[in-house]
Amino acid sequence: MVRHSFKSRRALVLTPLLLILFFIIACGAAPAEPVVVEKQVIVEKEVIKEVPVIKEVIKEVPVIKEVIKKVPVIKEVIKEVTVVTEVIKEVVVIATPAPKPVVVVSPKYGGYINMLDYAAASQSLIHRSQILDKNLAPMFNKLVEFNPETADVGDIRCDLCTSWELANDGMTYTFHLVDNAKWWDEVPVTADDVVFMFESIVAPDQFEILKDRPTSGNIQVGLYYESGNARAVDDYTVEVATKFPTGSFISSLAVDGAMVQAKHTVIDQGIVQTASDMGTLNGSGPFKFVKHIKDVSIEYEKTPGYFKKGRPYINGMKHFVIIDSGRTIAAFKSGQVLTSNTALTNMTTREAERLDQDMDNLTVFWGGPTGARHVYMNTTKAPLDNADVRRAVHLALHRQPIIETMSAGRDSIGYLNPPGFWYSRTQEEYDQLPGYRELNGQKHPDDVAEARRLLQEAGHPPNLKVTLSTRNCCAYGDISVMVKQ
């Protein structure tokens, strides 16, 4: 099941108390302007002019020896003879439409924002946990970032860089870095740190301190970058070669997990950047760590002298860990939290829609599909080590009632590839696939029969029992009950 989640380009945002906006609305109607309509009267004097082969528009010009008719020339010009003596003007008054209101928004500085956190910070290292990304992101920068100031979800701008270029081979990128970014220990952020970011993501085992620490699947840099293909040209220039030409490489660098960390802190000083001891973090981002109460909250304060002038706007923020959906709803209604710190909450889609209806000062932004709910199977243990048993589970699972119950139909089935693309099936084709198809709103009987046959051939009864485990998060428990049924 694919879930349409919230985003702050794409996140659940409460409008009250967040920012006070000043609107300057320019409106009104401009005065009517005269429009000159020119007429042509025949005289005896001939004048040769150039006229394009498109519709003519005659413009009055002073007549001394000849009258010139000026019009835009597109391609071909032919000679034409026109006889003119005088131009008679008629004035027609046409009302012009009033201009649209112009809204100017001036942000207000200061204040603190309380945010919802759907899960506690994990104990994993930077680059190793998608859950940890939401907690570390305020304290670190990336090479590039998704632009939160435009409506285009694919708009990417520099974060630690000032610009980048792509060579003619379509694979070699040159990034020019800012020269005024510093780590909290006052050491400058340099090209060596950026190269270390690439290497620690795709080949962490080359560093003794990072051995056996796999990279989060949320970071896709390794799809396009191979170890050893990034180099520091100078302190503030990095050259990176990708495996092949691709338009997705830059996007992979903009996700929260692709944070740049201080090489001298990790390698020279032996201090890993982890949630287990946030007091030892050495970031470069707009906010600094203040306090962490395990499973309860994390506090941040504005970084003094942050290298981006005028940023951040607020003085600090606090992330509250709230796992229960009922408490989540209550926190929004009471004003304990004003927004979420990521696109996920522990509310179901149906609950979020109801909250949106209940509160006049709440705005729910829908993105995505941005996530999926999977049934993971342990293929190393019986009976799920048998491919026929796994296929039987796939065929027997009735997905549509889960989607209707959890999201009132807003969410969609999580096919391998979403429909509508050149590389995927159409929705009509997916609707007929075994495992996904229905008959009169019920699970297709052919799928049920085939699932039973596969279990029987594998030597298992039709009511095979297995253990299903789930996290206490993101409505997984409720979904698991329906999967069991």
KEVEX-773866 format. One line per 8 residues: number of its first residue (from 1); their letters; for each residue z, y, x of C-alpha. Coordinates in Angstrom, 3 decimals, always signed. Example, Ala and Ser with C-alpha at 12.3 -4.5 7.8 and 13.67 -1.06 7.14 Angstrom:
BEGIN
1> AS> +7.800 -4.500 +12.300; +7.140 -1.060 +13.670 .
// end
This chain:
BEGIN
1> MVRHSFKS> +0.000 +0.000 +0.000; -0.939 +3.391 +1.382; +1.432 +6.174 +0.518; +0.503 +9.824 +0.074; +3.400 +11.563 +1.796; +4.636 +15.072 +2.263; +3.525 +17.356 +5.045; +4.603 +20.707 +6.261 .
9> RRALVLTP> +0.958 +21.101 +6.707; +1.789 +18.418 +4.728; +5.568 +18.421 +4.192; +8.056 +18.856 +1.375; +9.053 +22.492 +1.501; +11.545 +24.402 -0.623; +10.487 +27.962 -1.014; +13.892 +29.694 -1.532 .
17> LLLILFFI> +15.875 +31.088 +1.413; +13.210 +29.917 +3.880; +11.506 +33.221 +4.604; +11.417 +36.616 +2.903; +7.822 +37.632 +2.579; +6.559 +41.123 +2.318; +3.356 +41.424 +0.405; +1.109 +44.433 +0.705 .
25> IACGAAPA> -1.488 +44.142 -1.980; -4.423 +46.414 -1.773; -6.295 +46.616 -5.023; -8.120 +49.003 -7.254; -11.656 +49.808 -8.083; -13.911 +51.759 -5.774; -15.786 +54.663 -7.326; -19.244 +53.947 -8.603 .
33> EPVVVEKQ> -21.951 +54.635 -6.078; -25.430 +55.901 -6.866; -28.279 +53.515 -6.273; -31.625 +55.060 -5.454; -34.626 +53.547 -7.185; -37.882 +54.653 -5.665; -41.240 +54.881 -7.394; -44.660 +54.984 -5.918 .
41> VIVEKEVI> -47.298 +57.556 -7.010; -50.882 +57.380 -5.842; -52.338 +60.176 -3.652; -55.437 +60.557 -1.670; -54.202 +60.192 +1.893; -54.448 +56.710 +3.426; -51.795 +55.439 +5.758; -51.816 +52.072 +7.550 .
49> KEVPVIKE> -48.479 +50.303 +7.696; -47.140 +46.855 +8.661; -45.875 +44.856 +5.711; -44.318 +41.336 +5.832; -45.565 +38.642 +3.536; -42.320 +38.640 +1.593; -41.332 +40.722 -1.413; -41.560 +44.411 -0.563 .
57> VIKEVPVI> -38.732 +46.915 -0.839; -39.937 +50.525 -0.507; -37.655 +52.892 +1.344; -38.199 +56.639 +1.256; -38.814 +58.347 +4.613; -39.891 +61.887 +5.443; -43.691 +62.311 +5.186; -45.268 +64.354 +7.958 .
65> KEVIKKVP> -48.526 +62.728 +8.851; -47.935 +59.331 +7.460; -45.467 +57.439 +5.343; -43.909 +54.348 +6.902; -42.625 +51.550 +4.734; -39.867 +49.676 +6.661; -38.901 +46.176 +5.589; -37.396 +43.199 +7.470 .
73> VIKEVIKE> -40.067 +41.226 +9.322; -39.534 +37.474 +9.350; -42.583 +35.845 +10.874; -46.091 +36.959 +10.109; -47.130 +40.623 +9.614; -50.423 +41.659 +8.040; -52.131 +45.053 +7.757; -52.168 +46.756 +4.391 .
81> VTVVTEVI> -53.583 +50.095 +3.177; -51.320 +52.115 +0.868; -51.997 +55.579 -0.566; -48.927 +57.827 -0.960; -48.439 +61.517 -1.730; -44.871 +61.897 -2.890; -41.831 +59.926 -3.840; -40.044 +60.568 -7.129 .
89> KEVVVIAT> -36.394 +59.542 -7.204; -34.415 +58.168 -10.085; -30.660 +57.848 -9.798; -29.063 +54.878 -11.565; -25.282 +54.514 -11.581; -24.109 +50.909 -11.267; -20.428 +50.025 -11.383; -19.231 +48.124 -8.303 .
97> PAPKPVVV> -16.675 +45.331 -8.720; -13.113 +46.001 -7.720; -12.156 +44.501 -4.351; -9.952 +41.431 -4.296; -6.284 +42.007 -3.517; -5.463 +41.691 +0.179; -2.137 +40.023 +0.946; -0.452 +40.788 +4.242 .
105> VSPKYGGY> +2.472 +38.515 +5.111; +5.056 +39.705 +7.594; +7.440 +36.980 +8.801; +11.115 +37.761 +8.994; +12.998 +36.813 +12.143; +16.400 +35.205 +12.280; +18.429 +32.783 +10.217; +18.922 +29.034 +10.275 .
113> INMLDYAA> +17.134 +26.303 +8.347; +18.660 +23.023 +7.184; +16.182 +20.148 +7.079; +16.120 +16.639 +5.693; +15.815 +13.785 +8.204; +14.796 +10.468 +6.646; +16.208 +8.315 +9.488; +18.679 +8.668 +12.331 .
121> ASQSLIHR> +17.390 +9.341 +15.837; +16.655 +6.055 +17.562; +17.983 +5.212 +20.987; +14.501 +4.772 +22.398; +12.849 +6.894 +25.093; +10.300 +9.629 +24.689; +6.822 +8.167 +23.941; +8.464 +4.962 +22.723 .
129> SQILDKNL> +9.448 +5.656 +19.112; +7.726 +7.377 +16.222; +11.129 +7.832 +14.592; +12.387 +9.694 +17.656; +9.345 +12.011 +17.743; +10.598 +14.102 +14.819; +13.863 +14.755 +16.664; +12.403 +15.481 +20.117 .
137> APMFNKLV> +9.363 +17.476 +18.986; +11.268 +20.796 +18.607; +12.405 +20.541 +22.241; +9.139 +19.631 +23.961; +5.561 +20.868 +24.090; +2.270 +19.030 +24.048; -0.959 +19.834 +25.829; -2.544 +20.761 +22.480 .
145> EFNPETAD> -1.258 +20.878 +18.901; -2.457 +20.815 +15.321; -2.680 +24.399 +14.149; -0.094 +24.938 +11.368; -1.514 +28.363 +10.520; -4.805 +27.171 +9.033; -5.655 +24.953 +6.076; -7.941 +22.780 +8.217 .
153> VGDIRCDL> -5.963 +19.624 +9.015; -8.295 +18.953 +11.947; -7.879 +22.374 +13.545; -6.420 +21.947 +17.041; -5.261 +24.717 +19.356; -3.660 +24.949 +22.772; +0.066 +24.413 +23.233; +0.699 +24.211 +26.987 .
161> CTSWELAN> -2.910 +25.065 +27.794; -4.860 +28.296 +27.448; -8.264 +26.616 +27.079; -10.200 +23.462 +27.839; -13.793 +22.566 +28.606; -15.824 +19.385 +28.287; -18.395 +18.543 +30.962; -21.976 +17.589 +30.193 .
169> DGMTYTFH> -21.123 +13.893 +30.576; -19.039 +14.140 +27.393; -16.081 +12.452 +29.107; -14.580 +14.877 +31.641; -12.133 +17.434 +30.256; -10.698 +20.339 +32.219; -7.488 +21.878 +30.861; -6.247 +25.286 +32.010 .
177> LVDNAKWW> -2.476 +25.572 +31.633; -0.245 +28.530 +30.874; +1.474 +29.820 +34.001; +4.695 +31.045 +32.388; +6.125 +27.901 +30.754; +9.362 +26.606 +32.262; +11.649 +23.656 +31.822; +15.206 +24.474 +30.824 .
185> DEVPVTAD> +16.293 +24.075 +34.455; +13.895 +26.980 +35.290; +11.358 +24.752 +37.088; +7.764 +25.726 +36.100; +5.716 +23.373 +33.932; +2.743 +22.351 +36.082; -0.300 +20.097 +36.150; +1.796 +17.310 +37.758 .
193> DVVFMFES> +3.848 +17.101 +34.559; +0.710 +16.773 +32.441; -0.692 +14.004 +34.673; +2.706 +12.274 +34.429; +2.455 +12.458 +30.641; -0.841 +10.549 +30.660; +0.422 +7.928 +33.095; +3.804 +7.362 +31.435 .
201> IVAPDQFE> +2.053 +6.780 +28.108; -0.626 +4.279 +29.186; +1.006 +2.650 +32.235; +4.801 +3.116 +32.141; +5.473 -0.014 +34.208; +4.214 +1.702 +37.367; +7.443 +3.725 +37.276; +10.554 +1.655 +37.940 .
209> ILKDRPTS> +12.676 +3.730 +35.569; +10.226 +3.199 +32.686; +9.507 -0.516 +33.126; +9.415 -2.695 +30.027; +9.367 +0.343 +27.739; +6.294 -0.093 +25.491; +4.519 +2.974 +24.116; +4.745 +3.793 +20.422 .
217> GNIQVGLY> +1.771 +2.687 +18.360; +1.691 +6.202 +16.935; +0.297 +7.463 +20.253; -3.379 +6.548 +20.587; -4.065 +8.160 +23.986; -4.496 +4.723 +25.570; -7.556 +4.054 +23.423; -9.463 +6.725 +25.340 .
225> YESGNARA> -7.655 +7.141 +28.663; -7.260 +4.645 +31.506; -4.584 +4.969 +34.182; -5.651 +6.905 +37.260; -8.214 +9.121 +35.535; -6.163 +12.327 +35.432; -5.661 +14.612 +38.413; -4.120 +17.978 +39.168 .
233> VDDYTVEV> -6.868 +20.272 +40.441; -4.217 +22.894 +41.183; -0.811 +23.818 +39.771; -2.280 +24.970 +36.466; -5.509 +22.979 +36.102; -5.834 +19.347 +35.034; -8.991 +17.228 +34.988; -9.036 +14.176 +32.732 .
241> ATKFPTGS> -11.801 +11.589 +32.339; -11.991 +9.422 +29.222; -13.352 +5.868 +29.011; -16.288 +6.959 +26.866; -17.480 +10.040 +24.967; -15.363 +10.514 +21.852; -14.365 +13.270 +19.501; -10.944 +11.690 +18.902 .
249> FISSLAVD> -9.434 +12.177 +22.364; -8.213 +15.731 +21.735; -6.693 +14.694 +18.392; -4.740 +11.918 +20.115; -3.106 +14.534 +22.339; -1.971 +16.624 +19.363; +0.347 +14.071 +17.713; +4.076 +14.674 +18.117 .
257> GAMVQAKH> +4.524 +11.622 +20.334; +2.227 +12.930 +23.091; +4.916 +15.232 +24.489; +4.820 +16.441 +28.086; +8.047 +15.679 +29.942; +9.346 +16.946 +33.272; +8.263 +14.616 +36.054; +10.936 +15.893 +38.449 .
265> TVIDQGIV> +13.659 +15.138 +35.886; +12.541 +11.583 +35.142; +11.193 +10.419 +38.511; +13.011 +12.547 +41.099; +16.364 +12.788 +39.320; +16.203 +9.463 +37.460; +17.112 +10.935 +34.066; +15.194 +9.282 +31.220 .
273> QTASDMGT> +14.558 +11.422 +28.165; +16.230 +9.571 +25.314; +18.180 +10.092 +22.101; +21.154 +8.163 +23.480; +22.198 +11.204 +25.528; +20.489 +14.332 +24.240; +22.651 +16.515 +26.439; +20.597 +15.397 +29.459 .
281> LNGSGPFK> +17.236 +16.344 +27.928; +15.174 +18.837 +29.897; +12.545 +20.295 +27.580; +10.221 +23.269 +27.456; +9.981 +23.684 +23.687; +11.002 +26.464 +21.299; +14.401 +24.920 +20.487; +17.223 +23.574 +22.631 .
289> FVKHIKDV> +19.662 +20.801 +21.794; +23.122 +21.889 +20.620; +24.938 +18.967 +18.987; +24.245 +15.403 +17.847; +26.493 +13.543 +15.418; +25.194 +9.979 +15.342; +23.682 +8.994 +11.991; +24.682 +12.370 +10.534 .
297> SIEYEKTP> +22.905 +15.387 +12.018; +21.276 +17.112 +14.982; +21.593 +20.846 +15.668; +19.154 +23.055 +17.593; +19.142 +26.674 +18.744; +16.355 +29.032 +19.739; +15.266 +28.723 +23.390; +16.009 +32.003 +25.201 .
305> GYFKKGRP> +12.939 +33.447 +26.917; +10.513 +30.982 +25.323; +7.093 +31.444 +26.912; +5.314 +32.092 +23.596; +6.009 +35.720 +22.780; +7.609 +36.242 +19.388; +8.338 +32.570 +18.818; +10.195 +30.884 +17.292 .
313> YINGMKHF> +10.908 +32.975 +14.214; +14.256 +31.393 +13.340; +17.437 +31.281 +15.394; +18.065 +27.592 +14.889; +18.024 +24.590 +12.566; +20.011 +21.524 +11.602; +18.569 +18.149 +10.628; +20.672 +16.125 +8.174 .
321> VIIDSGRT> +20.158 +12.357 +8.055; +20.010 +11.349 +4.362; +18.863 +7.808 +3.656; +19.698 +7.386 -0.034; +17.056 +8.779 -2.408; +19.667 +9.983 -4.922; +21.461 +11.992 -2.238; +18.108 +13.295 -1.033 .
329> IAAFKSGQ> +17.321 +14.674 -4.492; +20.811 +16.162 -4.779; +20.493 +17.820 -1.354; +17.334 +19.623 -2.413; +18.709 +20.665 -5.797; +21.938 +21.996 -4.288; +20.172 +23.833 -1.459; +21.828 +21.757 +1.281 .
337> VLTSNTAL> +18.351 +21.226 +2.733; +15.314 +23.461 +2.377; +12.559 +21.230 +3.727; +11.972 +17.939 +5.524; +11.440 +17.641 +9.276; +8.520 +15.236 +8.890; +6.060 +13.955 +6.308; +8.408 +11.169 +5.179 .
345> TNMTTREA> +11.429 +11.191 +2.902; +13.373 +8.424 +1.238; +12.158 +9.434 -2.208; +9.424 +7.467 -3.876; +6.283 +9.321 -4.856; +7.398 +9.179 -8.491; +10.800 +10.678 -7.614; +9.184 +13.477 -5.614 .
353> ERLDQDMD> +6.915 +14.365 -8.544; +9.896 +14.470 -10.882; +11.808 +16.699 -8.454; +8.812 +19.021 -8.297; +8.843 +19.291 -12.094; +12.612 +19.841 -12.285; +12.751 +22.722 -9.784; +10.876 +25.978 -10.240 .
361> NLTVFWGG> +11.518 +27.027 -6.636; +10.263 +23.810 -5.073; +6.779 +23.112 -3.734; +5.585 +19.595 -2.968; +2.623 +19.373 -0.621; +0.663 +16.146 -0.830; -1.239 +14.871 +2.152; -2.804 +11.720 +3.156 .
369> PTGARHVY> -2.951 +8.734 +2.768; -0.744 +9.079 +5.841; +1.202 +5.839 +5.958; +1.224 +2.253 +4.785; +3.703 -0.377 +3.662; +3.112 -3.734 +5.309; +4.439 -7.265 +5.005; +4.849 -8.350 +8.622 .
377> MNTTKAPL> +4.902 -12.090 +9.255; +6.582 -13.892 +12.129; +3.738 -16.083 +13.341; +5.901 -17.808 +15.953; +7.995 -19.700 +13.397; +7.181 -22.117 +10.589; +5.913 -21.874 +7.952; +4.194 -18.565 +8.793 .
385> DNADVRRA> +2.788 -19.943 +12.023; +0.211 -21.619 +9.762; -2.763 -19.349 +8.972; -3.275 -21.045 +5.578; +0.272 -20.149 +4.534; -0.261 -16.543 +5.570; -3.498 -16.460 +3.585; -1.678 -17.852 +0.567 .
393> VHLALHRQ> +0.792 -14.950 +0.733; -2.106 -12.502 +0.920; -3.781 -14.039 -2.122; -0.586 -14.236 -4.202; +0.656 -10.676 -3.612; -0.042 -8.461 -6.649; -0.305 -4.958 -5.223; -1.272 -2.842 -8.231 .
401> PIIETMSA> +2.084 -3.105 -10.136; +3.949 -2.038 -6.983; +1.773 +1.059 -6.674; +2.188 +1.924 -10.344; +5.963 +1.478 -10.247; +6.566 +3.384 -7.029; +4.047 +6.210 -7.397; +2.757 +6.277 -10.982 .
409> GRDSIGYL> -0.635 +5.379 -9.573; -0.870 +8.203 -7.035; -0.727 +5.870 -4.027; -3.587 +3.488 -3.273; -4.108 -0.040 -1.980; -4.032 -0.304 +1.802; -7.351 -1.903 +2.588; -8.231 -2.610 +6.208 .
417> NPPGFWYS> -10.594 +0.378 +6.097; -10.465 +2.972 +3.297; -13.448 +2.929 +0.944; -16.226 +5.495 +1.095; -17.049 +5.487 +4.799; -20.207 +4.157 +6.429; -18.219 +1.408 +8.147; -16.244 +0.292 +5.073 .
425> RTQEEYDQ> -16.882 -1.361 +1.725; -17.223 +0.585 -1.494; -14.352 +0.706 -3.982; -16.339 -1.572 -6.301; -16.682 -4.145 -3.513; -12.965 -3.984 -2.698; -12.108 -4.497 -6.368; -13.804 -7.906 -6.208 .
433> LPGYRELN> -12.238 -9.124 -2.959; -9.848 -12.107 -3.130; -6.270 -10.875 -2.828; -7.083 -7.429 -4.188; -8.884 -8.238 -7.417; -7.421 -8.344 -10.914; -8.546 -9.761 -14.233; -7.565 -7.784 -17.345 .
441> GQKHPDDV> -4.794 -6.045 -15.426; -3.264 -9.310 -14.223; -3.379 -11.094 -10.888; -6.718 -12.872 -10.720; -6.120 -16.558 -11.649; -8.570 -17.762 -8.998; -6.435 -16.140 -6.288; -3.268 -17.746 -7.634 .
449> AEARRLLQ> -4.952 -21.157 -7.789; -6.289 -20.844 -4.253; -2.863 -19.791 -2.927; -1.268 -22.896 -4.461; -3.992 -25.129 -3.047; -3.494 -23.729 +0.471; +0.280 -24.268 +0.285; -0.185 -27.823 -0.943 .
457> EAGHPPNL> -2.615 -28.651 +1.878; -0.123 -27.183 +4.361; +2.541 -29.529 +2.983; +4.608 -26.908 +1.157; +5.647 -26.655 -2.506; +4.133 -23.872 -4.655; +7.531 -22.130 -4.789; +7.844 -21.823 -1.007 .
465> KVTLSTRN> +10.850 -19.733 +0.057; +10.939 -17.476 +3.098; +13.347 -14.768 +4.266; +12.235 -11.177 +3.786; +14.070 -8.508 +5.807; +13.705 -4.746 +5.383; +15.007 -1.416 +6.685; +17.297 +0.735 +4.580 .
473> CCAYGDIS> +14.712 +3.472 +4.490; +11.651 +4.836 +2.720; +12.085 +2.792 -0.480; +11.451 -0.403 +1.495; +14.245 -2.170 -0.397; +12.743 -1.497 -3.819; +9.295 -2.516 -2.609; +10.701 -5.730 -1.120 .
481> VMVKQ> +12.172 -6.747 -4.480; +8.740 -6.436 -6.102; +7.072 -8.290 -3.237; +9.530 -11.145 -3.767; +8.760 -11.256 -7.476 .
// end
